[in-house]
Amino acid sequence: MKQQVFVIHGGTSFDTHEDYISFLKTRELTLERLTQGEDWKASLSDELGESFEVLVPKMPNGTNVRYLEWQIWFERCIPFIQDNAILIGQSLGGIFLAKYLSENSFPKSIRATLLVGAPFDDTSTVESLTDFVLPSSLEKFATQSEAIYLIHSKDDPVVPVEQTEKYMQALPKAQKVIFDDRGHFNQKKFPEVVSLIQSL
């Protein structure tokens, strides 16, 4: 049986509809942004090889995210997730997994959860987290995943690396993987994550 990897992408959220409209009108738009195509999540299946099955669902309304909508869609995906899956959440997808697994009993076993550039709270992040607020305890999350990896970069311009230290206080058995120069992990390839997944 193939090792399954389930990946949740990031997104943006806004406190008000007016904030969302302002973002659409003022967000910097460059030719590079229009032509850069997919990032490392799109190539993950090819990079991992035939022993892995990679699921990368498109979560609802990625530009104006609401937690309940993502929860509904994620729960519809659960029947397709096998026991012993590896879960990955990047950015808002990371805090989504941390919140969901802290508040709900997941019906399958989880080999590992990787949070990539994930915010812990919105005290120092560029974007609002709206209803993506973690509960006071992440203990349920910690007990449902055999291993937790916190992956961050010191030069992340969206989610400061200090957010990982907050996760470490709540999840003392988690393992940190810190880079110097990966920004918010929008690169085309991510060989270190490929190697980490293959080693699990």
Buried (B, 14 or more C-beta within 10 A) or exposed (E): EEBBBBBBBBBBBBEEEEBBEEBEEEEEEEEEEEEEEEBBBBBBBEBBEEEBBBBBBEBBEBEBBBBEBBBEBBEEEEEEBBEBBBBBBBBBBBBBBBBBBBBBEBEBEBBBBBBBBBBBEBEEBEBBBBBBEBEEEBEBBBEBBEBBBBBBBBEBEBBBBEBBEBBBEBBEEBBEBEBEEBBBBBEEEBEEBBEBBEEB
